[in-house]
Every structure is written in structure tokens, then in C-alpha cells.
Amino acid sequence: FMAKLMPVVQRAGCLKRSLVGHRVHTSSTMGRHFSIRNMACYLTVVDELKKYEDHIPAASNQVLELYIRYTLNPVIRTASVLSFKEKIEILKMICKRGYIKYLTVCSLVRFMI
């Protein structure tokens, strides 16, 4: 992703230190049990990436869109282990941010089962 993105951008930015610190401690998104917090972390990363969408060329936007699709679909399938109440909360978070368009029907069905 970065190999394709960096040659075409005019400028680069950094993620907030709090975001990076949030993802690397022992209970980060790579912890043992998937939780609603894990999903919130992935959505935070997508939020940060989307901030740059207006500042990059159209070709790079396509790469960004693919990255979001390739990231969110496996994550939403992993979230299928959560309770029904948590699944509804995750769907609210995704819809509120407008990211439902990145999820495939298959991923959503597997998530809800």
C-alpha cells in the first residue's frame, strides 16, 4: 500500500501518537479475544486514512478504497463471535461513519450469523 501511495503524494502525515500507542499495548487489536473495542480500533484507523482522501490523487484514492475493503471485510467476519447486542453496536458504528459500502453482502451475512 505505502509503496504505491508514497511516489504519488505531494506530502505525508503521521497518525496521532495516542492511536499508535493504543494499537501496540498488550490488549491491542492483536490481543487474544476479539471485542467491540477491536472493531473500534480498526474503524479509527480507517477514519485517519479517510482524512487524507481529499489530498491525494484519484489513482491513490482507488488504492485507499481497496485497502479499506480488504481490511474491513475480514475484520467484520472475525467479529461474528460477538454477542447480538455487540453486533448491532458495530453495525451502528459502521453505518454512522458511512463504511457499510465497503462491506460485501457475504461478509455481512457471515457477521450476523
Jmol script that loads the backbone (N, CA, C; Angstrom):
load data "model"
ATOM      1  N   PHE A   1       0.821  -1.184   0.000  1.00  0.00           N
ATOM      2  CA  PHE A   1       0.000   0.000   0.000  1.00  0.00           C
ATOM      3  C   PHE A   1       0.871   1.256   0.000  1.00  0.00           C
ATOM      4  N   MET A   2       1.776   1.343   0.925  1.00  0.00           N
ATOM      5  CA  MET A   2       2.639   2.524   1.019  1.00  0.00           C
ATOM      6  C   MET A   2       3.551   2.643  -0.199  1.00  0.00           C
ATOM      7  N   ALA A   3       3.995   1.510  -0.721  1.00  0.00           N
ATOM      8  CA  ALA A   3       4.873   1.543  -1.897  1.00  0.00           C
ATOM      9  C   ALA A   3       4.171   2.185  -3.084  1.00  0.00           C
ATOM     10  N   LYS A   4       2.876   1.990  -3.202  1.00  0.00           N
ATOM     11  CA  LYS A   4       2.126   2.594  -4.301  1.00  0.00           C
ATOM     12  C   LYS A   4       1.737   4.035  -3.992  1.00  0.00           C
ATOM     13  N   LEU A   5       1.491   4.322  -2.739  1.00  0.00           N
ATOM     14  CA  LEU A   5       0.982   5.627  -2.352  1.00  0.00           C
ATOM     15  C   LEU A   5       2.061   6.707  -2.290  1.00  0.00           C
ATOM     16  N   MET A   6       3.206   6.396  -1.718  1.00  0.00           N
ATOM     17  CA  MET A   6       4.233   7.403  -1.468  1.00  0.00           C
ATOM     18  C   MET A   6       4.765   8.103  -2.722  1.00  0.00           C
ATOM     19  N   PRO A   7       4.981   7.419  -3.836  1.00  0.00           N
ATOM     20  CA  PRO A   7       5.514   8.136  -5.013  1.00  0.00           C
ATOM     21  C   PRO A   7       4.563   9.179  -5.608  1.00  0.00           C
ATOM     22  N   VAL A   8       3.286   9.080  -5.326  1.00  0.00           N
ATOM     23  CA  VAL A   8       2.343   9.981  -5.966  1.00  0.00           C
ATOM     24  C   VAL A   8       1.820  11.091  -5.063  1.00  0.00           C
ATOM     25  N   VAL A   9       2.139  11.063  -3.776  1.00  0.00           N
ATOM     26  CA  VAL A   9       1.622  12.095  -2.872  1.00  0.00           C
ATOM     27  C   VAL A   9       2.552  13.297  -2.845  1.00  0.00           C
ATOM     28  N   GLN A  10       1.968  14.453  -2.629  1.00  0.00           N
ATOM     29  CA  GLN A  10       2.731  15.689  -2.526  1.00  0.00           C
ATOM     30  C   GLN A  10       3.298  15.875  -1.120  1.00  0.00           C
ATOM     31  N   ARG A  11       2.588  15.319  -0.125  1.00  0.00           N
ATOM     32  CA  ARG A  11       3.028  15.439   1.260  1.00  0.00           C
ATOM     33  C   ARG A  11       2.581  14.202   2.033  1.00  0.00           C
ATOM     34  N   ALA A  12       3.180  13.980   3.178  1.00  0.00           N
ATOM     35  CA  ALA A  12       2.834  12.827   4.010  1.00  0.00           C
ATOM     36  C   ALA A  12       2.513  13.322   5.418  1.00  0.00           C
ATOM     37  N   GLY A  13       1.770  12.531   6.155  1.00  0.00           N
ATOM     38  CA  GLY A  13       1.408  12.887   7.525  1.00  0.00           C
ATOM     39  C   GLY A  13       1.640  11.718   8.448  1.00  0.00           C
ATOM     40  N   CYS A  14       1.403  11.944   9.702  1.00  0.00           N
ATOM     41  CA  CYS A  14       1.599  10.899  10.715  1.00  0.00           C
ATOM     42  C   CYS A  14       0.293  10.657  11.455  1.00  0.00           C
ATOM     43  N   LEU A  15       0.125   9.432  11.922  1.00  0.00           N
ATOM     44  CA  LEU A  15      -1.002   9.126  12.779  1.00  0.00           C
ATOM     45  C   LEU A  15      -0.719   9.672  14.173  1.00  0.00           C
ATOM     46  N   LYS A  16      -1.757   9.997  14.894  1.00  0.00           N
ATOM     47  CA  LYS A  16      -1.587  10.510  16.246  1.00  0.00           C
ATOM     48  C   LYS A  16      -0.865   9.475  17.109  1.00  0.00           C
ATOM     49  N   ARG A  17      -0.008   9.942  17.982  1.00  0.00           N
ATOM     50  CA  ARG A  17       0.731   9.053  18.868  1.00  0.00           C
ATOM     51  C   ARG A  17      -0.227   8.221  19.733  1.00  0.00           C
ATOM     52  N   SER A  18      -1.326   8.815  20.173  1.00  0.00           N
ATOM     53  CA  SER A  18      -2.287   8.079  21.003  1.00  0.00           C
ATOM     54  C   SER A  18      -2.878   6.893  20.244  1.00  0.00           C
ATOM     55  N   LEU A  19      -3.079   7.061  18.937  1.00  0.00           N
ATOM     56  CA  LEU A  19      -3.598   5.963  18.125  1.00  0.00           C
ATOM     57  C   LEU A  19      -2.572   4.840  18.034  1.00  0.00           C
ATOM     58  N   VAL A  20      -1.325   5.200  17.774  1.00  0.00           N
ATOM     59  CA  VAL A  20      -0.275   4.197  17.656  1.00  0.00           C
ATOM     60  C   VAL A  20      -0.078   3.484  18.987  1.00  0.00           C
ATOM     61  N   GLY A  21      -0.023   4.226  20.074  1.00  0.00           N
ATOM     62  CA  GLY A  21       0.131   3.621  21.401  1.00  0.00           C
ATOM     63  C   GLY A  21      -1.035   2.717  21.749  1.00  0.00           C
ATOM     64  N   HIS A  22      -2.210   3.116  21.324  1.00  0.00           N
ATOM     65  CA  HIS A  22      -3.427   2.338  21.576  1.00  0.00           C
ATOM     66  C   HIS A  22      -3.354   0.971  20.914  1.00  0.00           C
ATOM     67  N   ARG A  23      -2.709   0.883  19.758  1.00  0.00           N
ATOM     68  CA  ARG A  23      -2.678  -0.359  18.997  1.00  0.00           C
ATOM     69  C   ARG A  23      -1.526  -1.283  19.371  1.00  0.00           C
ATOM     70  N   VAL A  24      -0.547  -0.837  20.151  1.00  0.00           N
ATOM     71  CA  VAL A  24       0.605  -1.689  20.391  1.00  0.00           C
ATOM     72  C   VAL A  24       0.705  -2.267  21.788  1.00  0.00           C
ATOM     73  N   HIS A  25      -0.132  -1.860  22.716  1.00  0.00           N
ATOM     74  CA  HIS A  25      -0.012  -2.449  24.053  1.00  0.00           C
ATOM     75  C   HIS A  25      -0.669  -3.831  24.117  1.00  0.00           C
ATOM     76  N   THR A  26      -0.553  -4.499  25.247  1.00  0.00           N
ATOM     77  CA  THR A  26      -0.935  -5.917  25.339  1.00  0.00           C
ATOM     78  C   THR A  26      -2.398  -6.206  25.029  1.00  0.00           C
ATOM     79  N   SER A  27      -3.284  -5.251  25.248  1.00  0.00           N
ATOM     80  CA  SER A  27      -4.693  -5.511  24.937  1.00  0.00           C
ATOM     81  C   SER A  27      -5.090  -4.826  23.627  1.00  0.00           C
ATOM     82  N   SER A  28      -4.156  -4.721  22.703  1.00  0.00           N
ATOM     83  CA  SER A  28      -4.424  -4.066  21.422  1.00  0.00           C
ATOM     84  C   SER A  28      -5.298  -4.947  20.542  1.00  0.00           C
ATOM     85  N   THR A  29      -5.490  -4.526  19.316  1.00  0.00           N
ATOM     86  CA  THR A  29      -6.354  -5.270  18.398  1.00  0.00           C
ATOM     87  C   THR A  29      -5.799  -6.653  18.081  1.00  0.00           C
ATOM     88  N   MET A  30      -4.563  -6.894  18.396  1.00  0.00           N
ATOM     89  CA  MET A  30      -3.981  -8.204  18.155  1.00  0.00           C
ATOM     90  C   MET A  30      -4.016  -9.080  19.409  1.00  0.00           C
ATOM     91  N   GLY A  31      -4.836  -8.709  20.360  1.00  0.00           N
ATOM     92  CA  GLY A  31      -4.954  -9.489  21.598  1.00  0.00           C
ATOM     93  C   GLY A  31      -5.612 -10.834  21.370  1.00  0.00           C
ATOM     94  N   ARG A  32      -5.905 -11.532  22.451  1.00  0.00           N
ATOM     95  CA  ARG A  32      -6.424 -12.900  22.358  1.00  0.00           C
ATOM     96  C   ARG A  32      -7.888 -12.980  21.937  1.00  0.00           C
ATOM     97  N   HIS A  33      -8.737 -12.137  22.496  1.00  0.00           N
ATOM     98  CA  HIS A  33     -10.174 -12.235  22.240  1.00  0.00           C
ATOM     99  C   HIS A  33     -10.664 -11.009  21.493  1.00  0.00           C
ATOM    100  N   PHE A  34     -11.432 -11.245  20.444  1.00  0.00           N
ATOM    101  CA  PHE A  34     -11.976 -10.135  19.676  1.00  0.00           C
ATOM    102  C   PHE A  34     -13.095  -9.490  20.474  1.00  0.00           C
ATOM    103  N   SER A  35     -13.131  -8.165  20.487  1.00  0.00           N
ATOM    104  CA  SER A  35     -14.173  -7.440  21.210  1.00  0.00           C
ATOM    105  C   SER A  35     -14.640  -6.248  20.381  1.00  0.00           C
ATOM    106  N   ILE A  36     -15.644  -5.578  20.884  1.00  0.00           N
ATOM    107  CA  ILE A  36     -16.145  -4.394  20.200  1.00  0.00           C
ATOM    108  C   ILE A  36     -15.052  -3.324  20.153  1.00  0.00           C
ATOM    109  N   ARG A  37     -14.176  -3.324  21.131  1.00  0.00           N
ATOM    110  CA  ARG A  37     -13.053  -2.388  21.163  1.00  0.00           C
ATOM    111  C   ARG A  37     -12.107  -2.627  19.979  1.00  0.00           C
ATOM    112  N   ASN A  38     -11.907  -3.880  19.620  1.00  0.00           N
ATOM    113  CA  ASN A  38     -11.071  -4.191  18.460  1.00  0.00           C
ATOM    114  C   ASN A  38     -11.643  -3.548  17.198  1.00  0.00           C
ATOM    115  N   MET A  39     -12.943  -3.683  17.033  1.00  0.00           N
ATOM    116  CA  MET A  39     -13.589  -3.121  15.847  1.00  0.00           C
ATOM    117  C   MET A  39     -13.448  -1.608  15.859  1.00  0.00           C
ATOM    118  N   ALA A  40     -13.613  -0.993  17.017  1.00  0.00           N
ATOM    119  CA  ALA A  40     -13.458   0.460  17.130  1.00  0.00           C
ATOM    120  C   ALA A  40     -12.052   0.885  16.726  1.00  0.00           C
ATOM    121  N   CYS A  41     -11.059   0.090  17.059  1.00  0.00           N
ATOM    122  CA  CYS A  41      -9.670   0.398  16.688  1.00  0.00           C
ATOM    123  C   CYS A  41      -9.487   0.366  15.174  1.00  0.00           C
ATOM    124  N   TYR A  42     -10.020  -0.651  14.532  1.00  0.00           N
ATOM    125  CA  TYR A  42      -9.915  -0.731  13.073  1.00  0.00           C
ATOM    126  C   TYR A  42     -10.638   0.439  12.409  1.00  0.00           C
ATOM    127  N   LEU A  43     -11.794   0.800  12.940  1.00  0.00           N
ATOM    128  CA  LEU A  43     -12.533   1.927  12.376  1.00  0.00           C
ATOM    129  C   LEU A  43     -11.793   3.239  12.586  1.00  0.00           C
ATOM    130  N   THR A  44     -11.078   3.361  13.692  1.00  0.00           N
ATOM    131  CA  THR A  44     -10.267   4.554  13.943  1.00  0.00           C
ATOM    132  C   THR A  44      -9.162   4.682  12.902  1.00  0.00           C
ATOM    133  N   VAL A  45      -8.544   3.562  12.559  1.00  0.00           N
ATOM    134  CA  VAL A  45      -7.504   3.580  11.524  1.00  0.00           C
ATOM    135  C   VAL A  45      -8.103   4.028  10.193  1.00  0.00           C
ATOM    136  N   VAL A  46      -9.263   3.509   9.843  1.00  0.00           N
ATOM    137  CA  VAL A  46      -9.919   3.903   8.596  1.00  0.00           C
ATOM    138  C   VAL A  46     -10.284   5.388   8.646  1.00  0.00           C
ATOM    139  N   ASP A  47     -10.769   5.862   9.798  1.00  0.00           N
ATOM    140  CA  ASP A  47     -11.078   7.288   9.944  1.00  0.00           C
ATOM    141  C   ASP A  47      -9.854   8.144   9.646  1.00  0.00           C
ATOM    142  N   GLU A  48      -8.712   7.752  10.196  1.00  0.00           N
ATOM    143  CA  GLU A  48      -7.472   8.517   9.990  1.00  0.00           C
ATOM    144  C   GLU A  48      -7.054   8.495   8.525  1.00  0.00           C
ATOM    145  N   LEU A  49      -7.189   7.348   7.870  1.00  0.00           N
ATOM    146  CA  LEU A  49      -6.835   7.263   6.453  1.00  0.00           C
ATOM    147  C   LEU A  49      -7.772   8.098   5.581  1.00  0.00           C
ATOM    148  N   LYS A  50      -9.043   8.103   5.911  1.00  0.00           N
ATOM    149  CA  LYS A  50     -10.029   8.845   5.126  1.00  0.00           C
ATOM    150  C   LYS A  50      -9.788  10.350   5.183  1.00  0.00           C
ATOM    151  N   LYS A  51      -9.114  10.833   6.222  1.00  0.00           N
ATOM    152  CA  LYS A  51      -8.817  12.265   6.336  1.00  0.00           C
ATOM    153  C   LYS A  51      -7.925  12.732   5.186  1.00  0.00           C
ATOM    154  N   TYR A  52      -7.127  11.832   4.641  1.00  0.00           N
ATOM    155  CA  TYR A  52      -6.211  12.185   3.559  1.00  0.00           C
ATOM    156  C   TYR A  52      -6.825  12.023   2.170  1.00  0.00           C
ATOM    157  N   GLU A  53      -8.030  11.520   2.109  1.00  0.00           N
ATOM    158  CA  GLU A  53      -8.662  11.198   0.835  1.00  0.00           C
ATOM    159  C   GLU A  53      -8.744  12.395  -0.119  1.00  0.00           C
ATOM    160  N   ASP A  54      -9.038  13.566   0.410  1.00  0.00           N
ATOM    161  CA  ASP A  54      -9.180  14.753  -0.434  1.00  0.00           C
ATOM    162  C   ASP A  54      -7.833  15.341  -0.859  1.00  0.00           C
ATOM    163  N   HIS A  55      -6.760  14.866  -0.252  1.00  0.00           N
ATOM    164  CA  HIS A  55      -5.441  15.442  -0.507  1.00  0.00           C
ATOM    165  C   HIS A  55      -4.547  14.566  -1.368  1.00  0.00           C
ATOM    166  N   ILE A  56      -5.085  13.467  -1.883  1.00  0.00           N
ATOM    167  CA  ILE A  56      -4.271  12.568  -2.699  1.00  0.00           C
ATOM    168  C   ILE A  56      -4.892  12.412  -4.087  1.00  0.00           C
ATOM    169  N   PRO A  57      -4.096  12.056  -5.082  1.00  0.00           N
ATOM    170  CA  PRO A  57      -4.628  11.888  -6.446  1.00  0.00           C
ATOM    171  C   PRO A  57      -5.665  10.767  -6.535  1.00  0.00           C
ATOM    172  N   ALA A  58      -6.481  10.827  -7.569  1.00  0.00           N
ATOM    173  CA  ALA A  58      -7.561   9.855  -7.760  1.00  0.00           C
ATOM    174  C   ALA A  58      -7.041   8.417  -7.813  1.00  0.00           C
ATOM    175  N   ALA A  59      -5.904   8.200  -8.438  1.00  0.00           N
ATOM    176  CA  ALA A  59      -5.346   6.839  -8.520  1.00  0.00           C
ATOM    177  C   ALA A  59      -5.019   6.311  -7.130  1.00  0.00           C
ATOM    178  N   SER A  60      -4.523   7.163  -6.276  1.00  0.00           N
ATOM    179  CA  SER A  60      -4.219   6.751  -4.907  1.00  0.00           C
ATOM    180  C   SER A  60      -5.490   6.531  -4.099  1.00  0.00           C
ATOM    181  N   ASN A  61      -6.539   7.286  -4.422  1.00  0.00           N
ATOM    182  CA  ASN A  61      -7.832   7.067  -3.764  1.00  0.00           C
ATOM    183  C   ASN A  61      -8.344   5.660  -4.030  1.00  0.00           C
ATOM    184  N   GLN A  62      -8.114   5.157  -5.235  1.00  0.00           N
ATOM    185  CA  GLN A  62      -8.536   3.793  -5.553  1.00  0.00           C
ATOM    186  C   GLN A  62      -7.792   2.786  -4.694  1.00  0.00           C
ATOM    187  N   VAL A  63      -6.513   3.034  -4.462  1.00  0.00           N
ATOM    188  CA  VAL A  63      -5.724   2.151  -3.600  1.00  0.00           C
ATOM    189  C   VAL A  63      -6.262   2.219  -2.166  1.00  0.00           C
ATOM    190  N   LEU A  64      -6.584   3.409  -1.721  1.00  0.00           N
ATOM    191  CA  LEU A  64      -7.137   3.587  -0.383  1.00  0.00           C
ATOM    192  C   LEU A  64      -8.465   2.846  -0.242  1.00  0.00           C
ATOM    193  N   GLU A  65      -9.321   2.969  -1.238  1.00  0.00           N
ATOM    194  CA  GLU A  65     -10.618   2.274  -1.218  1.00  0.00           C
ATOM    195  C   GLU A  65     -10.422   0.757  -1.141  1.00  0.00           C
ATOM    196  N   LEU A  66      -9.499   0.232  -1.935  1.00  0.00           N
ATOM    197  CA  LEU A  66      -9.219  -1.208  -1.907  1.00  0.00           C
ATOM    198  C   LEU A  66      -8.685  -1.634  -0.540  1.00  0.00           C
ATOM    199  N   TYR A  67      -7.791  -0.843   0.009  1.00  0.00           N
ATOM    200  CA  TYR A  67      -7.231  -1.157   1.330  1.00  0.00           C
ATOM    201  C   TYR A  67      -8.343  -1.235   2.379  1.00  0.00           C
ATOM    202  N   ILE A  68      -9.258  -0.291   2.341  1.00  0.00           N
ATOM    203  CA  ILE A  68     -10.359  -0.288   3.314  1.00  0.00           C
ATOM    204  C   ILE A  68     -11.232  -1.526   3.128  1.00  0.00           C
ATOM    205  N   ARG A  69     -11.544  -1.871   1.890  1.00  0.00           N
ATOM    206  CA  ARG A  69     -12.342  -3.079   1.626  1.00  0.00           C
ATOM    207  C   ARG A  69     -11.617  -4.340   2.116  1.00  0.00           C
ATOM    208  N   TYR A  70     -10.332  -4.431   1.783  1.00  0.00           N
ATOM    209  CA  TYR A  70      -9.558  -5.610   2.163  1.00  0.00           C
ATOM    210  C   TYR A  70      -9.352  -5.711   3.662  1.00  0.00           C
ATOM    211  N   THR A  71      -9.427  -4.600   4.357  1.00  0.00           N
ATOM    212  CA  THR A  71      -9.262  -4.610   5.810  1.00  0.00           C
ATOM    213  C   THR A  71     -10.577  -4.885   6.524  1.00  0.00           C
ATOM    214  N   LEU A  72     -11.627  -4.151   6.169  1.00  0.00           N
ATOM    215  CA  LEU A  72     -12.879  -4.238   6.916  1.00  0.00           C
ATOM    216  C   LEU A  72     -13.623  -5.554   6.720  1.00  0.00           C
ATOM    217  N   ASN A  73     -13.563  -6.157   5.546  1.00  0.00           N
ATOM    218  CA  ASN A  73     -14.306  -7.398   5.336  1.00  0.00           C
ATOM    219  C   ASN A  73     -13.813  -8.547   6.214  1.00  0.00           C
ATOM    220  N   PRO A  74     -12.514  -8.823   6.284  1.00  0.00           N
ATOM    221  CA  PRO A  74     -12.073  -9.886   7.202  1.00  0.00           C
ATOM    222  C   PRO A  74     -12.334  -9.551   8.670  1.00  0.00           C
ATOM    223  N   VAL A  75     -12.216  -8.277   9.013  1.00  0.00           N
ATOM    224  CA  VAL A  75     -12.438  -7.876  10.410  1.00  0.00           C
ATOM    225  C   VAL A  75     -13.896  -8.083  10.801  1.00  0.00           C
ATOM    226  N   ILE A  76     -14.819  -7.726   9.919  1.00  0.00           N
ATOM    227  CA  ILE A  76     -16.240  -7.885  10.234  1.00  0.00           C
ATOM    228  C   ILE A  76     -16.597  -9.370  10.339  1.00  0.00           C
ATOM    229  N   ARG A  77     -15.946 -10.216   9.545  1.00  0.00           N
ATOM    230  CA  ARG A  77     -16.197 -11.654   9.662  1.00  0.00           C
ATOM    231  C   ARG A  77     -15.653 -12.182  10.995  1.00  0.00           C
ATOM    232  N   THR A  78     -14.520 -11.663  11.424  1.00  0.00           N
ATOM    233  CA  THR A  78     -13.965 -12.063  12.717  1.00  0.00           C
ATOM    234  C   THR A  78     -14.893 -11.648  13.861  1.00  0.00           C
ATOM    235  N   ALA A  79     -15.573 -10.527  13.689  1.00  0.00           N
ATOM    236  CA  ALA A  79     -16.475 -10.017  14.727  1.00  0.00           C
ATOM    237  C   ALA A  79     -17.734 -10.864  14.886  1.00  0.00           C
ATOM    238  N   SER A  80     -17.898 -11.879  14.068  1.00  0.00           N
ATOM    239  CA  SER A  80     -19.090 -12.733  14.178  1.00  0.00           C
ATOM    240  C   SER A  80     -19.149 -13.489  15.501  1.00  0.00           C
ATOM    241  N   VAL A  81     -18.052 -13.541  16.239  1.00  0.00           N
ATOM    242  CA  VAL A  81     -18.035 -14.239  17.535  1.00  0.00           C
ATOM    243  C   VAL A  81     -18.693 -13.418  18.639  1.00  0.00           C
ATOM    244  N   LEU A  82     -19.001 -12.178  18.388  1.00  0.00           N
ATOM    245  CA  LEU A  82     -19.570 -11.295  19.402  1.00  0.00           C
ATOM    246  C   LEU A  82     -21.056 -11.566  19.612  1.00  0.00           C
ATOM    247  N   SER A  83     -21.576 -11.031  20.712  1.00  0.00           N
ATOM    248  CA  SER A  83     -22.999 -11.191  21.006  1.00  0.00           C
ATOM    249  C   SER A  83     -23.833 -10.361  20.026  1.00  0.00           C
ATOM    250  N   PHE A  84     -25.121 -10.692  19.957  1.00  0.00           N
ATOM    251  CA  PHE A  84     -26.013  -9.979  19.043  1.00  0.00           C
ATOM    252  C   PHE A  84     -26.049  -8.482  19.362  1.00  0.00           C
ATOM    253  N   LYS A  85     -26.077  -8.147  20.644  1.00  0.00           N
ATOM    254  CA  LYS A  85     -26.106  -6.749  21.075  1.00  0.00           C
ATOM    255  C   LYS A  85     -24.842  -6.010  20.594  1.00  0.00           C
ATOM    256  N   GLU A  86     -23.694  -6.650  20.705  1.00  0.00           N
ATOM    257  CA  GLU A  86     -22.447  -6.042  20.250  1.00  0.00           C
ATOM    258  C   GLU A  86     -22.416  -5.903  18.722  1.00  0.00           C
ATOM    259  N   LYS A  87     -22.983  -6.888  18.032  1.00  0.00           N
ATOM    260  CA  LYS A  87     -23.051  -6.813  16.575  1.00  0.00           C
ATOM    261  C   LYS A  87     -23.882  -5.619  16.126  1.00  0.00           C
ATOM    262  N   ILE A  88     -24.970  -5.363  16.813  1.00  0.00           N
ATOM    263  CA  ILE A  88     -25.807  -4.207  16.485  1.00  0.00           C
ATOM    264  C   ILE A  88     -25.030  -2.918  16.725  1.00  0.00           C
ATOM    265  N   GLU A  89     -24.269  -2.843  17.803  1.00  0.00           N
ATOM    266  CA  GLU A  89     -23.451  -1.659  18.087  1.00  0.00           C
ATOM    267  C   GLU A  89     -22.407  -1.446  16.991  1.00  0.00           C
ATOM    268  N   ILE A  90     -21.796  -2.522  16.553  1.00  0.00           N
ATOM    269  CA  ILE A  90     -20.800  -2.421  15.474  1.00  0.00           C
ATOM    270  C   ILE A  90     -21.448  -1.942  14.184  1.00  0.00           C
ATOM    271  N   LEU A  91     -22.617  -2.484  13.859  1.00  0.00           N
ATOM    272  CA  LEU A  91     -23.322  -2.030  12.653  1.00  0.00           C
ATOM    273  C   LEU A  91     -23.662  -0.545  12.737  1.00  0.00           C
ATOM    274  N   LYS A  92     -24.038  -0.078  13.915  1.00  0.00           N
ATOM    275  CA  LYS A  92     -24.318   1.348  14.098  1.00  0.00           C
ATOM    276  C   LYS A  92     -23.060   2.179  13.845  1.00  0.00           C
ATOM    277  N   MET A  93     -21.935   1.726  14.383  1.00  0.00           N
ATOM    278  CA  MET A  93     -20.670   2.446  14.203  1.00  0.00           C
ATOM    279  C   MET A  93     -20.302   2.519  12.722  1.00  0.00           C
ATOM    280  N   ILE A  94     -20.449   1.398  12.029  1.00  0.00           N
ATOM    281  CA  ILE A  94     -20.094   1.331  10.605  1.00  0.00           C
ATOM    282  C   ILE A  94     -21.025   2.212   9.767  1.00  0.00           C
ATOM    283  N   CYS A  95     -22.310   2.133  10.027  1.00  0.00           N
ATOM    284  CA  CYS A  95     -23.280   2.930   9.266  1.00  0.00           C
ATOM    285  C   CYS A  95     -23.102   4.423   9.544  1.00  0.00           C
ATOM    286  N   LYS A  96     -22.875   4.785  10.787  1.00  0.00           N
ATOM    287  CA  LYS A  96     -22.697   6.189  11.164  1.00  0.00           C
ATOM    288  C   LYS A  96     -21.520   6.815  10.417  1.00  0.00           C
ATOM    289  N   ARG A  97     -20.473   6.032  10.228  1.00  0.00           N
ATOM    290  CA  ARG A  97     -19.276   6.530   9.541  1.00  0.00           C
ATOM    291  C   ARG A  97     -19.375   6.392   8.016  1.00  0.00           C
ATOM    292  N   GLY A  98     -20.400   5.721   7.528  1.00  0.00           N
ATOM    293  CA  GLY A  98     -20.576   5.557   6.087  1.00  0.00           C
ATOM    294  C   GLY A  98     -19.705   4.469   5.477  1.00  0.00           C
ATOM    295  N   TYR A  99     -19.263   3.513   6.282  1.00  0.00           N
ATOM    296  CA  TYR A  99     -18.356   2.472   5.794  1.00  0.00           C
ATOM    297  C   TYR A  99     -19.077   1.198   5.369  1.00  0.00           C
ATOM    298  N   ILE A 100     -20.395   1.184   5.452  1.00  0.00           N
ATOM    299  CA  ILE A 100     -21.147  -0.010   5.052  1.00  0.00           C
ATOM    300  C   ILE A 100     -20.912  -0.323   3.574  1.00  0.00           C
ATOM    301  N   LYS A 101     -20.624   0.691   2.772  1.00  0.00           N
ATOM    302  CA  LYS A 101     -20.407   0.483   1.334  1.00  0.00           C
ATOM    303  C   LYS A 101     -19.153  -0.328   1.049  1.00  0.00           C
ATOM    304  N   TYR A 102     -18.253  -0.445   2.005  1.00  0.00           N
ATOM    305  CA  TYR A 102     -17.024  -1.214   1.812  1.00  0.00           C
ATOM    306  C   TYR A 102     -17.200  -2.699   2.134  1.00  0.00           C
ATOM    307  N   LEU A 103     -18.321  -3.059   2.733  1.00  0.00           N
ATOM    308  CA  LEU A 103     -18.538  -4.446   3.146  1.00  0.00           C
ATOM    309  C   LEU A 103     -19.333  -5.201   2.089  1.00  0.00           C
ATOM    310  N   THR A 104     -18.934  -6.440   1.856  1.00  0.00           N
ATOM    311  CA  THR A 104     -19.667  -7.275   0.900  1.00  0.00           C
ATOM    312  C   THR A 104     -20.878  -7.888   1.588  1.00  0.00           C
ATOM    313  N   VAL A 105     -21.844  -8.276   0.796  1.00  0.00           N
ATOM    314  CA  VAL A 105     -23.041  -8.933   1.336  1.00  0.00           C
ATOM    315  C   VAL A 105     -22.630 -10.208   2.067  1.00  0.00           C
ATOM    316  N   CYS A 106     -21.703 -10.957   1.481  1.00  0.00           N
ATOM    317  CA  CYS A 106     -21.235 -12.201   2.091  1.00  0.00           C
ATOM    318  C   CYS A 106     -20.646 -11.938   3.483  1.00  0.00           C
ATOM    319  N   SER A 107     -19.836 -10.904   3.609  1.00  0.00           N
ATOM    320  CA  SER A 107     -19.239 -10.575   4.902  1.00  0.00           C
ATOM    321  C   SER A 107     -20.299 -10.199   5.928  1.00  0.00           C
ATOM    322  N   LEU A 108     -21.284  -9.421   5.500  1.00  0.00           N
ATOM    323  CA  LEU A 108     -22.355  -9.019   6.416  1.00  0.00           C
ATOM    324  C   LEU A 108     -23.191 -10.205   6.870  1.00  0.00           C
ATOM    325  N   VAL A 109     -23.486 -11.125   5.958  1.00  0.00           N
ATOM    326  CA  VAL A 109     -24.262 -12.310   6.320  1.00  0.00           C
ATOM    327  C   VAL A 109     -23.476 -13.167   7.304  1.00  0.00           C
ATOM    328  N   ARG A 110     -22.204 -13.392   7.017  1.00  0.00           N
ATOM    329  CA  ARG A 110     -21.375 -14.192   7.918  1.00  0.00           C
ATOM    330  C   ARG A 110     -21.221 -13.517   9.276  1.00  0.00           C
ATOM    331  N   PHE A 111     -21.182 -12.206   9.291  1.00  0.00           N
ATOM    332  CA  PHE A 111     -21.101 -11.443  10.540  1.00  0.00           C
ATOM    333  C   PHE A 111     -22.337 -11.649  11.400  1.00  0.00           C
ATOM    334  N   MET A 112     -23.506 -11.609  10.778  1.00  0.00           N
ATOM    335  CA  MET A 112     -24.752 -11.685  11.542  1.00  0.00           C
ATOM    336  C   MET A 112     -25.137 -13.100  11.974  1.00  0.00           C
ATOM    337  N   ILE A 113     -24.571 -14.101  11.331  1.00  0.00           N
ATOM    338  CA  ILE A 113     -24.929 -15.489  11.697  1.00  0.00           C
ATOM    339  C   ILE A 113     -24.227 -15.882  12.974  1.00  0.00           C
TER     340      ILE A 113
END
end "model"
wireframe off; spacefill off
backbone 0.3
color backbone group
